[in-house]
């Protein structure tokens, strides 16, 4: 596939459409559109010249069909779509496509083809996804993200308040609010740091890629072998498009 082709990549989630315009193989524009404002997509599609579209959707079949109908040409990713990586996973039917896309992306972006790569997606859930140097996805881990941790403490206790703060905080909380915040924010940071250390110890040379809506609240700057890229899922979708397009 010629990378000079302009392609519109759409990741349709439950609340937002995440959209990236690829020109000459590079992302030139990224934006989010609320599902409730999906009519704005037609105007945007026209503005960027009605290019080819690749769509990944977790919406129901009617909503996905409606999205498909908005475009002149649209490649919809599904379980039968050919992938540029191999999957070594026992329950492929339940493997989230965002995890597959992240694995595809980090494999394509890895600056050292001799290294394995790991995607760390910090969003609703915290997902680690490992792909070896030969391009085989081996699996990873899933744990609750910031909001899920706050919500679970509020839901399953009688007196703990519901928080939504994401600011960094001291190790020792001097109030209930600060103690919950420390447990969640510092707990996630410790979890991620420990996973990175363990992967590095067990898997040898490894390149790490961090993504997700809440990645911005954790400091990875200056650490060797760790790259922050908020568009991993979109990049993975684009690579899948290139692999399938003729």
C-alpha positions as CSV (number, residue, x, y, z in Angstrom):
1,X,0.0,0.0,0.0
2,X,1.3,3.5,-0.9
3,X,1.8,5.5,2.3
4,X,1.2,8.7,0.3
5,X,-2.5,7.9,0.3
6,X,-4.6,10.0,2.6
7,X,-6.4,7.9,5.2
8,X,-8.9,8.8,7.9
9,X,-8.6,6.4,10.9
10,X,-11.6,6.2,13.3
11,X,-11.7,4.4,16.6
12,X,-15.3,4.5,17.7
13,X,-15.6,4.0,21.5
14,X,-18.7,4.1,23.7
15,X,-18.5,7.8,24.3
16,X,-16.2,9.3,21.7
17,X,-14.9,8.9,18.2
18,X,-11.1,9.2,18.2
19,X,-10.1,10.3,14.7
20,X,-6.7,10.7,13.0
21,X,-5.9,11.9,9.5
22,X,-2.8,10.2,8.0
23,X,-1.0,11.9,5.1
24,X,2.2,10.5,3.6
25,X,2.2,8.0,6.4
26,X,2.2,10.5,9.2
27,X,-0.6,11.8,11.5
28,X,-1.4,15.4,10.6
29,X,-4.6,15.9,12.5
30,X,-6.2,14.3,15.6
31,X,-9.5,15.0,17.2
32,X,-12.3,13.6,19.3
33,X,-16.0,13.8,18.5
34,X,-18.7,12.9,21.1
35,X,-21.0,10.0,20.0
36,X,-23.9,12.4,20.7
37,X,-22.4,14.8,18.1
38,X,-21.8,12.2,15.4
39,X,-23.5,14.3,12.8
40,X,-20.4,16.6,12.9
41,X,-18.4,13.7,11.4
42,X,-19.9,14.2,8.0
43,X,-18.8,17.8,7.9
44,X,-15.3,16.9,9.1
45,X,-15.1,14.1,6.5
46,X,-15.9,16.5,3.7
47,X,-13.4,19.1,5.0
48,X,-10.5,16.7,4.8
49,X,-11.4,15.7,1.2
50,X,-13.5,12.6,1.7
51,X,-10.5,10.2,1.9
52,X,-10.4,6.4,2.4
53,X,-11.6,5.4,5.9
54,X,-10.7,2.6,8.3
55,X,-13.1,2.1,11.1
56,X,-12.9,0.1,14.4
57,X,-16.1,0.2,16.4
58,X,-17.4,-1.1,19.8
59,X,-20.8,0.4,19.1
60,X,-23.8,-1.7,18.4
61,X,-24.5,-3.0,14.9
62,X,-27.0,-0.3,14.0
63,X,-24.6,2.5,15.1
64,X,-21.7,0.9,13.3
65,X,-23.8,0.5,10.2
66,X,-24.8,4.2,10.3
67,X,-21.1,5.2,10.6
68,X,-20.2,3.0,7.7
69,X,-22.9,4.7,5.6
70,X,-21.4,8.1,6.0
71,X,-18.3,7.4,3.9
72,X,-17.6,6.7,0.2
73,X,-15.2,4.0,1.0
74,X,-14.8,2.4,4.4
75,X,-12.8,-0.6,5.7
76,X,-14.3,-1.9,8.9
77,X,-12.0,-3.9,11.1
78,X,-13.5,-7.1,12.6
79,X,-12.3,-10.5,14.0
80,X,-11.7,-11.8,10.5
81,X,-9.4,-9.0,9.6
82,X,-5.8,-10.1,8.7
83,X,-3.2,-8.7,11.1
84,X,0.5,-7.8,10.6
85,X,1.3,-9.7,13.8
86,X,0.6,-13.1,15.2
87,X,-1.5,-13.8,18.3
88,X,-0.5,-16.3,20.9
89,X,-3.5,-15.8,23.2
90,X,-5.9,-18.5,24.3
91,X,-9.1,-16.4,24.2
92,X,-8.7,-14.4,21.0
93,X,-12.5,-13.9,20.8
94,X,-12.4,-11.8,24.0
95,X,-9.2,-10.0,23.3
96,X,-10.0,-6.3,23.0
97,X,-9.2,-4.8,19.6
98,X,-7.6,-1.8,21.3
99,X,-5.0,-4.2,22.8
100,X,-4.3,-5.7,19.4
101,X,-3.9,-2.2,17.9
102,X,-1.5,-1.1,20.6
103,X,0.6,-4.3,20.0
104,X,0.6,-3.7,16.3
105,X,1.6,0.0,16.8
106,X,4.5,-0.7,19.2
107,X,5.8,-3.4,17.0
108,X,5.9,-1.0,14.0
109,X,7.3,1.9,16.1
110,X,10.0,-0.1,17.9
111,X,13.3,1.5,17.1
112,X,15.2,-1.7,17.7
113,X,13.8,-4.6,15.6
114,X,15.8,-7.0,17.8
115,X,13.9,-5.9,20.9
116,X,10.5,-7.0,22.2
117,X,8.1,-4.2,23.0
118,X,5.4,-3.4,25.6
119,X,2.4,-1.2,25.4
120,X,1.2,0.4,28.7
121,X,-2.2,1.9,28.2
122,X,-3.4,4.0,31.1
123,X,-7.1,4.7,30.7
124,X,-10.3,3.2,32.1
125,X,-8.2,0.1,32.7
126,X,-4.5,-0.2,32.9
127,X,-3.4,-2.6,30.2
128,X,0.1,-4.1,29.6
129,X,0.5,-5.8,26.3
130,X,3.7,-7.6,25.3
131,X,4.8,-8.4,21.8
132,X,8.1,-10.3,21.1
133,X,10.8,-9.3,18.6
134,X,9.4,-11.8,16.1
135,X,6.0,-10.0,16.0
136,X,4.0,-12.4,18.2
137,X,1.6,-11.0,20.7
138,X,1.9,-12.9,23.9
139,X,-0.7,-11.3,26.2
140,X,-0.3,-9.0,29.2
141,X,-2.4,-7.8,32.1
142,X,-5.5,-5.7,32.9
143,X,-6.2,-3.8,36.2
144,X,-8.5,-0.9,37.2
145,X,-7.7,2.6,36.2
146,X,-8.0,5.8,38.2
147,X,-11.8,6.2,38.1
148,X,-12.5,2.6,38.7
149,X,-10.4,2.6,41.8
150,X,-12.0,5.7,43.2
151,X,-15.5,4.4,42.3
152,X,-14.9,0.9,43.9
153,X,-13.9,2.4,47.2
154,X,-17.0,4.7,47.2
155,X,-19.3,1.8,46.1
156,X,-18.1,-0.8,48.5
157,X,-17.6,1.2,51.7
158,X,-20.1,3.2,53.8
159,X,-18.1,6.4,54.3
160,X,-15.4,6.9,51.8
161,X,-16.1,9.8,49.4
162,X,-16.0,9.6,45.6
163,X,-13.0,11.4,44.2
164,X,-12.0,12.2,40.7
165,X,-8.7,14.1,41.2
166,X,-5.6,13.1,39.2
167,X,-3.0,15.4,40.6
168,X,0.3,14.1,42.0
169,X,0.3,13.9,45.8
170,X,2.5,13.2,48.8
171,X,3.1,9.7,49.9
172,X,1.5,10.3,53.3
173,X,-2.1,11.6,53.1
174,X,-3.0,13.8,56.1
175,X,-6.7,13.6,55.5
176,X,-9.2,11.0,54.2
177,X,-9.3,12.7,50.8
178,X,-5.5,12.8,50.6
179,X,-5.1,9.2,51.8
180,X,-7.5,7.9,49.1
181,X,-5.7,10.1,46.5
182,X,-2.3,8.7,47.6
183,X,-3.5,5.2,47.5
184,X,-4.9,5.5,44.0
185,X,-2.3,7.8,42.3
186,X,0.8,6.6,44.1
187,X,-0.5,3.0,44.0
188,X,-0.9,3.1,40.2
189,X,2.6,4.7,39.8
190,X,4.1,2.0,42.0
191,X,2.3,-0.7,40.1
192,X,3.5,0.5,36.7
193,X,7.1,1.0,38.0
194,X,7.1,-2.5,39.4
195,X,5.7,-4.1,36.2
196,X,8.4,-2.2,34.2
197,X,11.1,-3.6,36.4
198,X,9.8,-7.1,36.3
199,X,9.3,-7.1,32.5
200,X,12.8,-5.7,32.1
201,X,14.2,-8.4,34.4
202,X,12.4,-11.3,32.8
203,X,12.3,-10.3,29.1
204,X,15.7,-8.6,28.7
205,X,16.0,-5.8,26.1
206,X,12.6,-4.3,25.9
207,X,11.1,-1.0,24.5
208,X,8.2,0.5,26.4
209,X,5.4,2.6,24.9
210,X,3.0,4.5,27.1
211,X,-0.4,5.7,25.9
212,X,-4.0,6.3,27.2
213,X,-6.0,9.2,28.4
214,X,-4.6,9.2,31.9
215,X,-0.9,8.7,30.9
216,X,-0.4,12.5,31.1
217,X,-0.8,12.3,34.9
218,X,2.3,10.1,35.3
219,X,5.8,11.2,34.7
220,X,7.8,9.0,32.3
221,X,10.1,11.8,31.0
222,X,13.8,11.1,30.7
223,X,13.5,7.3,31.3
224,X,15.6,5.3,28.9
225,X,13.6,3.0,26.6
226,X,10.2,4.6,27.5
227,X,8.3,6.5,24.8
228,X,5.0,8.3,25.3
229,X,2.6,8.3,22.4
230,X,-1.0,9.2,22.9
231,X,-2.1,7.8,19.5
232,X,-0.9,4.2,19.7
233,X,-4.4,2.7,19.0
234,X,-4.9,4.9,15.9
235,X,-1.4,4.1,14.6
236,X,-2.1,0.4,15.0
237,X,-5.3,0.7,13.1
238,X,-3.5,2.5,10.3
239,X,-0.9,-0.2,10.2
240,X,-3.7,-2.8,9.9
241,X,-5.2,-0.8,7.1
242,X,-1.8,-0.8,5.2
243,X,-1.5,-4.5,5.7
244,X,-4.9,-5.2,4.2
245,X,-5.2,-2.6,1.5
246,X,-4.3,-3.4,-2.1
